[in-house]
Amino acid sequence: MANAELRQEIKSSGVKQWQIADYLGWTESQFSKKMRYEMSEQYEDLIRGIILTLKKTKRSPPDSV
């Protein structure tokens, strides 16, 4: 499975994939499609950084309009 290690890190962090996608300005489906193929080391590092940021800030979804 592509990005298996990264998927496990996301799962164990308690951060949801949609939260990472939202942080990147992507839709959840865009993020899911990117995860189907091995990402470059730069993207993996970016996502790991986002996971840490989201865990620290405990960022919640935006208020509904």
N, CA, C and O atoms as a Tripos MOL2 file, in Angstrom:
@<TRIPOS>MOLECULE
protein
  260   259    65     0     0
PROTEIN
NO_CHARGES

@<TRIPOS>ATOM
      1 N           0.8510   -1.1770    0.0000 N.3       1 MET1
      2 CA          0.0000    0.0000    0.0000 C.3       1 MET1
      3 C           0.8970    1.2410    0.0000 C.2       1 MET1
      4 O           1.8640    1.3270    0.7570 O.2       1 MET1
      5 N           0.5620    2.1740   -0.8440 N.am      2 ALA2
      6 CA          1.3350    3.4010   -0.9520 C.3       2 ALA2
      7 C           1.2190    4.2170    0.3340 C.2       2 ALA2
      8 O           0.1490    4.3030    0.9360 O.2       2 ALA2
      9 N           2.3300    4.8070    0.7400 N.am      3 ASN3
     10 CA          2.3830    5.6740    1.9190 C.3       3 ASN3
     11 C           1.9250    4.9790    3.1970 C.2       3 ASN3
     12 O           1.3270    5.6150    4.0650 O.2       3 ASN3
     13 N           2.1980    3.6890    3.3210 N.am      4 ALA4
     14 CA          1.7270    2.9150    4.4720 C.3       4 ALA4
     15 C           2.2360    3.5030    5.7890 C.2       4 ALA4
     16 O           1.4770    3.6240    6.7510 O.2       4 ALA4
     17 N           3.4950    3.8610    5.8310 N.am      5 GLU5
     18 CA          4.0670    4.4190    7.0580 C.3       5 GLU5
     19 C           3.4060    5.7530    7.4020 C.2       5 GLU5
     20 O           3.0850    6.0160    8.5610 O.2       5 GLU5
     21 N           3.2100    6.5800    6.3970 N.am      6 LEU6
     22 CA          2.5740    7.8830    6.6030 C.3       6 LEU6
     23 C           1.1170    7.7020    7.0420 C.2       6 LEU6
     24 O           0.6380    8.4260    7.9150 O.2       6 LEU6
     25 N           0.4280    6.7580    6.4510 N.am      7 ARG7
     26 CA         -0.9570    6.4800    6.8430 C.3       7 ARG7
     27 C          -1.0260    6.0780    8.3150 C.2       7 ARG7
     28 O          -1.9130    6.5140    9.0480 O.2       7 ARG7
     29 N          -0.0660    5.2300    8.7410 N.am      8 GLN8
     30 CA         -0.0400    4.7840   10.1300 C.3       8 GLN8
     31 C           0.2360    5.9590   11.0690 C.2       8 GLN8
     32 O          -0.3610    6.0510   12.1420 O.2       8 GLN8
     33 N           1.1290    6.8450   10.6710 N.am      9 GLU9
     34 CA          1.4240    8.0250   11.4940 C.3       9 GLU9
     35 C           0.1890    8.9080   11.6470 C.2       9 GLU9
     36 O          -0.0860    9.4200   12.7330 O.2       9 GLU9
     37 N          -0.5450    9.0820   10.5620 N.am     10 ILE10
     38 CA         -1.7740    9.8870   10.6160 C.3      10 ILE10
     39 C          -2.7760    9.2310   11.5590 C.2      10 ILE10
     40 O          -3.3760    9.8980   12.4010 O.2      10 ILE10
     41 N          -2.9510    7.9300   11.4120 N.am     11 LYS11
     42 CA         -3.9180    7.2060   12.2300 C.3      11 LYS11
     43 C          -3.5570    7.2780   13.7150 C.2      11 LYS11
     44 O          -4.4210    7.5330   14.5540 O.2      11 LYS11
     45 N          -2.3000    7.0550   14.0320 N.am     12 SER12
     46 CA         -1.8940    7.0460   15.4380 C.3      12 SER12
     47 C          -1.8620    8.4460   16.0590 C.2      12 SER12
     48 O          -1.8860    8.5840   17.2810 O.2      12 SER12
     49 N          -1.8070    9.4750   15.2200 N.am     13 SER13
     50 CA         -1.7490   10.8510   15.7310 C.3      13 SER13
     51 C          -3.1020   11.3530   16.2220 C.2      13 SER13
     52 O          -3.1680   12.2810   17.0290 O.2      13 SER13
     53 N          -4.1800   10.7400   15.7360 N.am     14 GLY14
     54 CA         -5.5070   11.2150   16.0870 C.3      14 GLY14
     55 C          -5.9950   12.3360   15.1810 C.2      14 GLY14
     56 O          -7.1220   12.8100   15.3180 O.2      14 GLY14
     57 N          -5.1420   12.7540   14.2570 N.am     15 VAL15
     58 CA         -5.5150   13.7860   13.2830 C.3      15 VAL15
     59 C          -6.2200   13.0910   12.1280 C.2      15 VAL15
     60 O          -5.7960   12.0200   11.6930 O.2      15 VAL15
     61 N          -7.2690   13.6810   11.6410 N.am     16 LYS16
     62 CA         -8.0260   13.1030   10.5350 C.3      16 LYS16
     63 C          -7.4560   13.5750    9.2020 C.2      16 LYS16
     64 O          -6.9130   14.6750    9.0990 O.2      16 LYS16
     65 N          -7.5860   12.7320    8.1890 N.am     17 GLN17
     66 CA         -7.0750   13.0940    6.8690 C.3      17 GLN17
     67 C          -7.7580   14.3480    6.3370 C.2      17 GLN17
     68 O          -7.1220   15.1520    5.6560 O.2      17 GLN17
     69 N          -9.0340   14.5270    6.6350 N.am     18 TRP18
     70 CA         -9.7300   15.7130    6.1490 C.3      18 TRP18
     71 C          -9.1460   16.9780    6.7850 C.2      18 TRP18
     72 O          -9.1690   18.0430    6.1690 O.2      18 TRP18
     73 N          -8.6270   16.8730    8.0060 N.am     19 GLN19
     74 CA         -8.0270   18.0300    8.6560 C.3      19 GLN19
     75 C          -6.7280   18.4240    7.9550 C.2      19 GLN19
     76 O          -6.4390   19.6070    7.7780 O.2      19 GLN19
     77 N          -5.9590   17.4290    7.5640 N.am     20 ILE20
     78 CA         -4.7230   17.6980    6.8290 C.3      20 ILE20
     79 C          -5.0530   18.3250    5.4870 C.2      20 ILE20
     80 O          -4.4310   19.3070    5.0830 O.2      20 ILE20
     81 N          -6.0290   17.7600    4.8000 N.am     21 ALA21
     82 CA         -6.4490   18.3010    3.5020 C.3      21 ALA21
     83 C          -6.9110   19.7410    3.6500 C.2      21 ALA21
     84 O          -6.5500   20.5980    2.8430 O.2      21 ALA21
     85 N          -7.7020   20.0100    4.6720 N.am     22 ASP22
     86 CA         -8.2020   21.3640    4.9240 C.3      22 ASP22
     87 C          -7.0430   22.3270    5.1630 C.2      22 ASP22
     88 O          -7.0510   23.4480    4.6550 O.2      22 ASP22
     89 N          -6.0650   21.9020    5.9220 N.am     23 TYR23
     90 CA         -4.8950   22.7270    6.2090 C.3      23 TYR23
     91 C          -4.1270   23.0640    4.9260 C.2      23 TYR23
     92 O          -3.6080   24.1690    4.7710 O.2      23 TYR23
     93 N          -4.0670   22.0960    4.0180 N.am     24 LEU24
     94 CA         -3.3750   22.2870    2.7440 C.3      24 LEU24
     95 C          -4.2000   23.0960    1.7410 C.2      24 LEU24
     96 O          -3.6760   23.5600    0.7290 O.2      24 LEU24
     97 N          -5.4900   23.2610    2.0280 N.am     25 GLY25
     98 CA         -6.3640   23.9460    1.0820 C.3      25 GLY25
     99 C          -6.8640   23.0220   -0.0070 C.2      25 GLY25
    100 O          -7.3050   23.4720   -1.0650 O.2      25 GLY25
    101 N          -6.7940   21.7160    0.2590 N.am     26 TRP26
    102 CA         -7.2540   20.7130   -0.6770 C.3      26 TRP26
    103 C          -8.5900   20.1720   -0.2060 C.2      26 TRP26
    104 O          -8.9720   20.3470    0.9510 O.2      26 TRP26
    105 N          -9.3040   19.5060   -1.1210 N.am     27 THR27
    106 CA        -10.4900   18.7790   -0.7080 C.3      27 THR27
    107 C         -10.0300   17.4350   -0.1420 C.2      27 THR27
    108 O          -8.9040   16.9990   -0.3810 O.2      27 THR27
    109 N         -10.9110   16.7970    0.6020 N.am     28 GLU28
    110 CA        -10.5820   15.4970    1.1700 C.3      28 GLU28
    111 C         -10.2860   14.4790    0.0620 C.2      28 GLU28
    112 O          -9.4030   13.6330    0.2050 O.2      28 GLU28
    113 N         -11.0300   14.5710   -1.0340 N.am     29 SER29
    114 CA        -10.8120   13.6170   -2.1290 C.3      29 SER29
    115 C          -9.4660   13.8540   -2.8200 C.2      29 SER29
    116 O          -8.8230   12.8990   -3.2560 O.2      29 SER29
    117 N          -9.0360   15.1110   -2.9260 N.am     30 GLN30
    118 CA         -7.7190   15.3870   -3.5070 C.3      30 GLN30
    119 C          -6.6200   14.7480   -2.6650 C.2      30 GLN30
    120 O          -5.6920   14.1340   -3.1910 O.2      30 GLN30
    121 N          -6.7430   14.9040   -1.3500 N.am     31 PHE31
    122 CA         -5.7400   14.3220   -0.4600 C.3      31 PHE31
    123 C          -5.7430   12.8010   -0.5760 C.2      31 PHE31
    124 O          -4.6860   12.1720   -0.6340 O.2      31 PHE31
    125 N          -6.9270   12.2220   -0.6080 N.am     32 SER32
    126 CA         -7.0460   10.7780   -0.7210 C.3      32 SER32
    127 C          -6.3970   10.2660   -2.0090 C.2      32 SER32
    128 O          -5.7150    9.2420   -1.9990 O.2      32 SER32
    129 N          -6.6100   10.9750   -3.1060 N.am     33 LYS33
    130 CA         -6.0130   10.5810   -4.3830 C.3      33 LYS33
    131 C          -4.4930   10.6960   -4.3370 C.2      33 LYS33
    132 O          -3.7900    9.8480   -4.8870 O.2      33 LYS33
    133 N          -3.9820   11.7420   -3.6850 N.am     34 LYS34
    134 CA         -2.5220   11.8980   -3.5650 C.3      34 LYS34
    135 C          -1.9260   10.7490   -2.7550 C.2      34 LYS34
    136 O          -0.8080   10.3100   -3.0260 O.2      34 LYS34
    137 N          -2.6720   10.2610   -1.7610 N.am     35 MET35
    138 CA         -2.1690    9.1900   -0.8940 C.3      35 MET35
    139 C          -2.1410    7.8330   -1.5960 C.2      35 MET35
    140 O          -1.5540    6.8870   -1.0700 O.2      35 MET35
    141 N          -2.7520    7.7200   -2.7550 N.am     36 ARG36
    142 CA         -2.7540    6.4510   -3.4920 C.3      36 ARG36
    143 C          -1.3880    6.1090   -4.0660 C.2      36 ARG36
    144 O          -1.0950    4.9450   -4.3390 O.2      36 ARG36
    145 N          -0.5570    7.1240   -4.2470 N.am     37 TYR37
    146 CA          0.7580    6.9460   -4.8510 C.3      37 TYR37
    147 C           1.8150    7.4430   -3.8820 C.2      37 TYR37
    148 O           1.5740    8.3580   -3.0950 O.2      37 TYR37
    149 N           2.9900    6.8280   -3.9490 N.am     38 GLU38
    150 CA          4.0710    7.2460   -3.0630 C.3      38 GLU38
    151 C           4.3570    8.7300   -3.2410 C.2      38 GLU38
    152 O           4.5050    9.2200   -4.3600 O.2      38 GLU38
    153 N           4.4310    9.4290   -2.1270 N.am     39 MET39
    154 CA          4.7100   10.8620   -2.1570 C.3      39 MET39
    155 C           6.2110   11.0860   -2.0700 C.2      39 MET39
    156 O           6.9630   10.2320   -1.6010 O.2      39 MET39
    157 N           6.6180   12.2380   -2.5270 N.am     40 SER40
    158 CA          8.0210   12.5900   -2.4020 C.3      40 SER40
    159 C           8.3400   12.8200   -0.9340 C.2      40 SER40
    160 O           7.4430   13.0400   -0.1210 O.2      40 SER40
    161 N           9.5980   12.7680   -0.6090 N.am     41 GLU41
    162 CA         10.0350   12.9960    0.7690 C.3      41 GLU41
    163 C           9.6270   14.3910    1.2480 C.2      41 GLU41
    164 O           9.3280   14.5830    2.4270 O.2      41 GLU41
    165 N           9.6180   15.3540    0.3400 N.am     42 GLN42
    166 CA          9.2210   16.7190    0.6970 C.3      42 GLN42
    167 C           7.7580   16.7600    1.1440 C.2      42 GLN42
    168 O           7.4370   17.3860    2.1540 O.2      42 GLN42
    169 N           6.8800   16.1020    0.4060 N.am     43 TYR43
    170 CA          5.4690   16.0580    0.7810 C.3      43 TYR43
    171 C           5.2730   15.3180    2.0980 C.2      43 TYR43
    172 O           4.4820   15.7390    2.9410 O.2      43 TYR43
    173 N           5.9980   14.2090    2.2740 N.am     44 GLU44
    174 CA          5.8910   13.4640    3.5260 C.3      44 GLU44
    175 C           6.3010   14.3400    4.7030 C.2      44 GLU44
    176 O           5.6310   14.3490    5.7360 O.2      44 GLU44
    177 N           7.3980   15.0760    4.5510 N.am     45 ASP45
    178 CA          7.8540   15.9710    5.6170 C.3      45 ASP45
    179 C           6.8340   17.0720    5.8710 C.2      45 ASP45
    180 O           6.5920   17.4400    7.0210 O.2      45 ASP45
    181 N           6.2370   17.5970    4.8140 N.am     46 LEU46
    182 CA          5.2170   18.6320    4.9480 C.3      46 LEU46
    183 C           4.0280   18.1020    5.7440 C.2      46 LEU46
    184 O           3.5400   18.7680    6.6570 O.2      46 LEU46
    185 N           3.5700   16.9180    5.4010 N.am     47 ILE47
    186 CA          2.4190   16.3270    6.0830 C.3      47 ILE47
    187 C           2.7490   16.0290    7.5430 C.2      47 ILE47
    188 O           1.9180   16.2450    8.4250 O.2      47 ILE47
    189 N           3.9480   15.5380    7.7980 N.am     48 ARG48
    190 CA          4.3480   15.2980    9.1950 C.3      48 ARG48
    191 C           4.3590   16.5980    9.9980 C.2      48 ARG48
    192 O           3.9670   16.6150   11.1650 O.2      48 ARG48
    193 N           4.8000   17.6690    9.3790 N.am     49 GLY49
    194 CA          4.7830   18.9740   10.0360 C.3      49 GLY49
    195 C           3.3650   19.4510   10.3160 C.2      49 GLY49
    196 O           3.0890   20.0280   11.3670 O.2      49 GLY49
    197 N           2.4740   19.2070    9.3700 N.am     50 ILE50
    198 CA          1.0730   19.5880    9.5450 C.3      50 ILE50
    199 C           0.4490   18.7720   10.6780 C.2      50 ILE50
    200 O          -0.3240   19.3060   11.4740 O.2      50 ILE50
    201 N           0.7760   17.5030   10.7520 N.am     51 ILE51
    202 CA          0.2620   16.6590   11.8330 C.3      51 ILE51
    203 C           0.6800   17.2350   13.1820 C.2      51 ILE51
    204 O          -0.1400   17.3590   14.0920 O.2      51 ILE51
    205 N           1.9540   17.5850   13.3050 N.am     52 LEU52
    206 CA          2.4360   18.1640   14.5620 C.3      52 LEU52
    207 C           1.7280   19.4660   14.8930 C.2      52 LEU52
    208 O           1.3500   19.7040   16.0400 O.2      52 LEU52
    209 N           1.5500   20.3040   13.8870 N.am     53 THR53
    210 CA          0.8640   21.5840   14.0890 C.3      53 THR53
    211 C          -0.5660   21.3720   14.5410 C.2      53 THR53
    212 O          -1.0270   22.0190   15.4820 O.2      53 THR53
    213 N          -1.2700   20.4700   13.8770 N.am     54 LEU54
    214 CA         -2.6660   20.2170   14.2290 C.3      54 LEU54
    215 C          -2.7950   19.6010   15.6190 C.2      54 LEU54
    216 O          -3.7410   19.9020   16.3460 O.2      54 LEU54
    217 N          -1.8530   18.7450   15.9860 N.am     55 LYS55
    218 CA         -1.8810   18.1570   17.3190 C.3      55 LYS55
    219 C          -1.6420   19.2220   18.3870 C.2      55 LYS55
    220 O          -2.2780   19.1970   19.4410 O.2      55 LYS55
    221 N          -0.7340   20.1540   18.1210 N.am     56 LYS56
    222 CA         -0.4200   21.2050   19.0910 C.3      56 LYS56
    223 C          -1.5640   22.1920   19.2530 C.2      56 LYS56
    224 O          -1.8840   22.6060   20.3670 O.2      56 LYS56
    225 N          -2.1710   22.5640   18.1470 N.am     57 THR57
    226 CA         -3.2150   23.5860   18.1950 C.3      57 THR57
    227 C          -4.5920   22.9940   18.4160 C.2      57 THR57
    228 O          -5.5460   23.7090   18.7210 O.2      57 THR57
    229 N          -4.6890   21.6670   18.2600 N.am     58 LYS58
    230 CA         -5.9900   20.9990   18.3540 C.3      58 LYS58
    231 C          -7.0170   21.7560   17.5330 C.2      58 LYS58
    232 O          -8.1190   22.0570   17.9920 O.2      58 LYS58
    233 N          -6.6210   22.0530   16.3070 N.am     59 ARG59
    234 CA         -7.4380   22.8300   15.3960 C.3      59 ARG59
    235 C          -8.7720   22.1530   15.1390 C.2      59 ARG59
    236 O          -8.8240   20.9650   14.8220 O.2      59 ARG59
    237 N          -9.8230   22.8950   15.2740 N.am     60 SER60
    238 CA        -11.1550   22.3690   15.0390 C.3      60 SER60
    239 C         -11.6640   22.8690   13.7030 C.2      60 SER60
    240 O         -11.1250   23.8290   13.1540 O.2      60 SER60
    241 N         -12.6980   22.2300   13.1740 N.am     61 PRO61
    242 CA        -13.2340   22.6670   11.8830 C.3      61 PRO61
    243 C         -13.8030   24.0930   11.9910 C.2      61 PRO61
    244 O         -14.2300   24.5150   13.0660 O.2      61 PRO61
    245 N         -13.8040   24.8140   10.8880 N.am     62 PRO62
    246 CA        -14.3490   26.1850   10.9260 C.3      62 PRO62
    247 C         -15.8270   26.1690   11.2790 C.2      62 PRO62
    248 O         -16.5330   25.1930   11.0270 O.2      62 PRO62
    249 N         -16.2840   27.2760   11.8700 N.am     63 ASP63
    250 CA        -17.7010   27.4010   12.2090 C.3      63 ASP63
    251 C         -18.5200   27.3560   10.9320 C.2      63 ASP63
    252 O         -18.1220   27.9000    9.9010 O.2      63 ASP63
    253 N         -19.6630   26.7050   11.0140 N.am     64 SER64
    254 CA        -20.5220   26.6410    9.8350 C.3      64 SER64
    255 C         -21.1320   28.0100    9.5820 C.2      64 SER64
    256 O         -21.3680   28.7930   10.5020 O.2      64 SER64
    257 N         -21.3770   28.2700    8.3170 N.am     65 VAL65
    258 CA        -21.8880   29.5760    7.9150 C.3      65 VAL65
    259 C         -23.3850   29.5420    7.8550 C.2      65 VAL65
    260 O         -24.0130   30.5510    7.5330 O.2      65 VAL65
@<TRIPOS>BOND
     1     1     2 1
     2     2     3 1
     3     3     4 2
     4     3     5 am
     5     5     6 1
     6     6     7 1
     7     7     8 2
     8     7     9 am
     9     9    10 1
    10    10    11 1
    11    11    12 2
    12    11    13 am
    13    13    14 1
    14    14    15 1
    15    15    16 2
    16    15    17 am
    17    17    18 1
    18    18    19 1
    19    19    20 2
    20    19    21 am
    21    21    22 1
    22    22    23 1
    23    23    24 2
    24    23    25 am
    25    25    26 1
    26    26    27 1
    27    27    28 2
    28    27    29 am
    29    29    30 1
    30    30    31 1
    31    31    32 2
    32    31    33 am
    33    33    34 1
    34    34    35 1
    35    35    36 2
    36    35    37 am
    37    37    38 1
    38    38    39 1
    39    39    40 2
    40    39    41 am
    41    41    42 1
    42    42    43 1
    43    43    44 2
    44    43    45 am
    45    45    46 1
    46    46    47 1
    47    47    48 2
    48    47    49 am
    49    49    50 1
    50    50    51 1
    51    51    52 2
    52    51    53 am
    53    53    54 1
    54    54    55 1
    55    55    56 2
    56    55    57 am
    57    57    58 1
    58    58    59 1
    59    59    60 2
    60    59    61 am
    61    61    62 1
    62    62    63 1
    63    63    64 2
    64    63    65 am
    65    65    66 1
    66    66    67 1
    67    67    68 2
    68    67    69 am
    69    69    70 1
    70    70    71 1
    71    71    72 2
    72    71    73 am
    73    73    74 1
    74    74    75 1
    75    75    76 2
    76    75    77 am
    77    77    78 1
    78    78    79 1
    79    79    80 2
    80    79    81 am
    81    81    82 1
    82    82    83 1
    83    83    84 2
    84    83    85 am
    85    85    86 1
    86    86    87 1
    87    87    88 2
    88    87    89 am
    89    89    90 1
    90    90    91 1
    91    91    92 2
    92    91    93 am
    93    93    94 1
    94    94    95 1
    95    95    96 2
    96    95    97 am
    97    97    98 1
    98    98    99 1
    99    99   100 2
   100    99   101 am
   101   101   102 1
   102   102   103 1
   103   103   104 2
   104   103   105 am
   105   105   106 1
   106   106   107 1
   107   107   108 2
   108   107   109 am
   109   109   110 1
   110   110   111 1
   111   111   112 2
   112   111   113 am
   113   113   114 1
   114   114   115 1
   115   115   116 2
   116   115   117 am
   117   117   118 1
   118   118   119 1
   119   119   120 2
   120   119   121 am
   121   121   122 1
   122   122   123 1
   123   123   124 2
   124   123   125 am
   125   125   126 1
   126   126   127 1
   127   127   128 2
   128   127   129 am
   129   129   130 1
   130   130   131 1
   131   131   132 2
   132   131   133 am
   133   133   134 1
   134   134   135 1
   135   135   136 2
   136   135   137 am
   137   137   138 1
   138   138   139 1
   139   139   140 2
   140   139   141 am
   141   141   142 1
   142   142   143 1
   143   143   144 2
   144   143   145 am
   145   145   146 1
   146   146   147 1
   147   147   148 2
   148   147   149 am
   149   149   150 1
   150   150   151 1
   151   151   152 2
   152   151   153 am
   153   153   154 1
   154   154   155 1
   155   155   156 2
   156   155   157 am
   157   157   158 1
   158   158   159 1
   159   159   160 2
   160   159   161 am
   161   161   162 1
   162   162   163 1
   163   163   164 2
   164   163   165 am
   165   165   166 1
   166   166   167 1
   167   167   168 2
   168   167   169 am
   169   169   170 1
   170   170   171 1
   171   171   172 2
   172   171   173 am
   173   173   174 1
   174   174   175 1
   175   175   176 2
   176   175   177 am
   177   177   178 1
   178   178   179 1
   179   179   180 2
   180   179   181 am
   181   181   182 1
   182   182   183 1
   183   183   184 2
   184   183   185 am
   185   185   186 1
   186   186   187 1
   187   187   188 2
   188   187   189 am
   189   189   190 1
   190   190   191 1
   191   191   192 2
   192   191   193 am
   193   193   194 1
   194   194   195 1
   195   195   196 2
   196   195   197 am
   197   197   198 1
   198   198   199 1
   199   199   200 2
   200   199   201 am
   201   201   202 1
   202   202   203 1
   203   203   204 2
   204   203   205 am
   205   205   206 1
   206   206   207 1
   207   207   208 2
   208   207   209 am
   209   209   210 1
   210   210   211 1
   211   211   212 2
   212   211   213 am
   213   213   214 1
   214   214   215 1
   215   215   216 2
   216   215   217 am
   217   217   218 1
   218   218   219 1
   219   219   220 2
   220   219   221 am
   221   221   222 1
   222   222   223 1
   223   223   224 2
   224   223   225 am
   225   225   226 1
   226   226   227 1
   227   227   228 2
   228   227   229 am
   229   229   230 1
   230   230   231 1
   231   231   232 2
   232   231   233 am
   233   233   234 1
   234   234   235 1
   235   235   236 2
   236   235   237 am
   237   237   238 1
   238   238   239 1
   239   239   240 2
   240   239   241 am
   241   241   242 1
   242   242   243 1
   243   243   244 2
   244   243   245 am
   245   245   246 1
   246   246   247 1
   247   247   248 2
   248   247   249 am
   249   249   250 1
   250   250   251 1
   251   251   252 2
   252   251   253 am
   253   253   254 1
   254   254   255 1
   255   255   256 2
   256   255   257 am
   257   257   258 1
   258   258   259 1
   259   259   260 2
@<TRIPOS>SUBSTRUCTURE
     1 MET1         2 RESIDUE 1 A MET
     2 ALA2         6 RESIDUE 1 A ALA
     3 ASN3        10 RESIDUE 1 A ASN
     4 ALA4        14 RESIDUE 1 A ALA
     5 GLU5        18 RESIDUE 1 A GLU
     6 LEU6        22 RESIDUE 1 A LEU
     7 ARG7        26 RESIDUE 1 A ARG
     8 GLN8        30 RESIDUE 1 A GLN
     9 GLU9        34 RESIDUE 1 A GLU
    10 ILE10       38 RESIDUE 1 A ILE
    11 LYS11       42 RESIDUE 1 A LYS
    12 SER12       46 RESIDUE 1 A SER
    13 SER13       50 RESIDUE 1 A SER
    14 GLY14       54 RESIDUE 1 A GLY
    15 VAL15       58 RESIDUE 1 A VAL
    16 LYS16       62 RESIDUE 1 A LYS
    17 GLN17       66 RESIDUE 1 A GLN
    18 TRP18       70 RESIDUE 1 A TRP
    19 GLN19       74 RESIDUE 1 A GLN
    20 ILE20       78 RESIDUE 1 A ILE
    21 ALA21       82 RESIDUE 1 A ALA
    22 ASP22       86 RESIDUE 1 A ASP
    23 TYR23       90 RESIDUE 1 A TYR
    24 LEU24       94 RESIDUE 1 A LEU
    25 GLY25       98 RESIDUE 1 A GLY
    26 TRP26      102 RESIDUE 1 A TRP
    27 THR27      106 RESIDUE 1 A THR
    28 GLU28      110 RESIDUE 1 A GLU
    29 SER29      114 RESIDUE 1 A SER
    30 GLN30      118 RESIDUE 1 A GLN
    31 PHE31      122 RESIDUE 1 A PHE
    32 SER32      126 RESIDUE 1 A SER
    33 LYS33      130 RESIDUE 1 A LYS
    34 LYS34      134 RESIDUE 1 A LYS
    35 MET35      138 RESIDUE 1 A MET
    36 ARG36      142 RESIDUE 1 A ARG
    37 TYR37      146 RESIDUE 1 A TYR
    38 GLU38      150 RESIDUE 1 A GLU
    39 MET39      154 RESIDUE 1 A MET
    40 SER40      158 RESIDUE 1 A SER
    41 GLU41      162 RESIDUE 1 A GLU
    42 GLN42      166 RESIDUE 1 A GLN
    43 TYR43      170 RESIDUE 1 A TYR
    44 GLU44      174 RESIDUE 1 A GLU
    45 ASP45      178 RESIDUE 1 A ASP
    46 LEU46      182 RESIDUE 1 A LEU
    47 ILE47      186 RESIDUE 1 A ILE
    48 ARG48      190 RESIDUE 1 A ARG
    49 GLY49      194 RESIDUE 1 A GLY
    50 ILE50      198 RESIDUE 1 A ILE
    51 ILE51      202 RESIDUE 1 A ILE
    52 LEU52      206 RESIDUE 1 A LEU
    53 THR53      210 RESIDUE 1 A THR
    54 LEU54      214 RESIDUE 1 A LEU
    55 LYS55      218 RESIDUE 1 A LYS
    56 LYS56      222 RESIDUE 1 A LYS
    57 THR57      226 RESIDUE 1 A THR
    58 LYS58      230 RESIDUE 1 A LYS
    59 ARG59      234 RESIDUE 1 A ARG
    60 SER60      238 RESIDUE 1 A SER
    61 PRO61      242 RESIDUE 1 A PRO
    62 PRO62      246 RESIDUE 1 A PRO
    63 ASP63      250 RESIDUE 1 A ASP
    64 SER64      254 RESIDUE 1 A SER
    65 VAL65      258 RESIDUE 1 A VAL
